[in-house]
């Protein structure tokens, strides 16, 4: 795709929003749109505030629900509980984006028990991926994906500050592209 044909962030937000069949956008849908932007545009280019996404949706005539501080805390806790869902490579990347956001939040708050909790969840994710990768009853392509995901969790645990730069390079590598062409839509 040529640079001229690349959609703007605003157009991409609206494109992603069209995939939701909802009468109004709650913080949960806005969060999903935000994560999709990170996955589609890459770490730095995809980072977008929920407020900007809400503004774009509202300016396009979409209804957006506001939230209270209690809603923010409830959503945060729920997000932590339901964090480890990664059926695909894209799901795993979104999972690691969320884990990293929690990690950064706890780090900024100097919440050592929160940081430990994030690490425990990441280790659990790595172990889950490993169990599936080692299961001979699982289809070979799924085992390969889980093996890749297992290595992602391992690398994030070892070097969270460099992980997303590494992941962008990894996804561009010929070996990755050849191995996961079907999973990447190619």
Secondary structure as GFF3:
##gff-version 3
##sequence-region A 1 186
A	DSSP	three_ten_helix	3	5	.	.	.	ID=ss1
A	DSSP	alpha_helix	9	17	.	.	.	ID=ss2
A	DSSP	alpha_helix	27	41	.	.	.	ID=ss3
A	DSSP	alpha_helix	43	46	.	.	.	ID=ss4
A	DSSP	alpha_helix	50	59	.	.	.	ID=ss5
A	DSSP	alpha_helix	69	81	.	.	.	ID=ss6
A	DSSP	alpha_helix	89	108	.	.	.	ID=ss7
A	DSSP	alpha_helix	112	133	.	.	.	ID=ss8
A	DSSP	alpha_helix	140	158	.	.	.	ID=ss9
A	DSSP	alpha_helix	163	172	.	.	.	ID=ss10
A	DSSP	alpha_helix	174	179	.	.	.	ID=ss11
###
